[in-house]
Amino acid sequence: MRVDISDTAGSELPMRTKLLFVVNVDWFFLSHRLPIALKAIEQGYEVHITTALTDKLAVLNSNGLLVHPLSLDRSSAGA
């Protein structure tokens, strides 16, 4: 479903549908999910990724992804 919102000038702005990928590490996303994300961007989605960062932040940003750093501790399993 697409919802229209109005800005302060009164013109109608379409709300972009957002897509969030949650991936344990950035290089895995690039090697396995980047084509899906690029297709989603091409189709008008606003694509976000939350992931642990290595040295791939510039590559993610250059592809139009909105990055949210995630800190994961693989040594704890939780309760």
TAVENPE-V598504 format. One line per field, one symbol per residue. burial: 1 if it has 16 or more other C-alpha atoms within 10 Angstrom, else 0. A space follows every 50 residues. Layout:
burial: ???
This chain:
burial: 00000000000000000001000111101000010011011000111111 11100010010000111001000000000
